[in-house]
Amino acid sequence: MREDTIELLKECNAGAKMGVESIDEILDKTETADLKKILAVSKVEHNEIIKRTGEILASNQIETDRPAAIAKFMSKMKTDLKLMSGNADQKIAELMTDGCDMGIKSLTQYLNEYAAADESAKDLTGKLIKIEENTREKLKAYL
């Protein structure tokens, strides 16, 4: 497997894991059933990307990375601070929209950086970008 393919799959896997961890962090704080459903669907879609990228990497004896501890800590601190002020669903939508934007930006940069990756890795990364874009679009109603 090409090095670009490995690196792109690892970044895609880590990005999807960060998305799931972010959703897990706020899902129980969500007040509206519809918003909770949007986030739950996004979580399922992220988990599918984690599974698929993880299987490919594991079949090539490559371990997946976990999101950086400092990124997780900063995300949690930002979430806790934002949710201290009222209207939890609006704050959750703001946080998740920011997360989607960061994910789209990072994944697009990785697609450019690892341009020699095989098409299956690019396709999985593109699917995760679409998941982020679709989730962001659905969150607009709560901003």
PyMOL commands that set and color helices and strands:
alter all, ss='L'
color gray80, all
select helices_A, chain A and resi 3-27+33-59+69-84+88-113+119-142
alter helices_A, ss='H'
color red, helices_A
deselect
rebuild
show_as cartoon
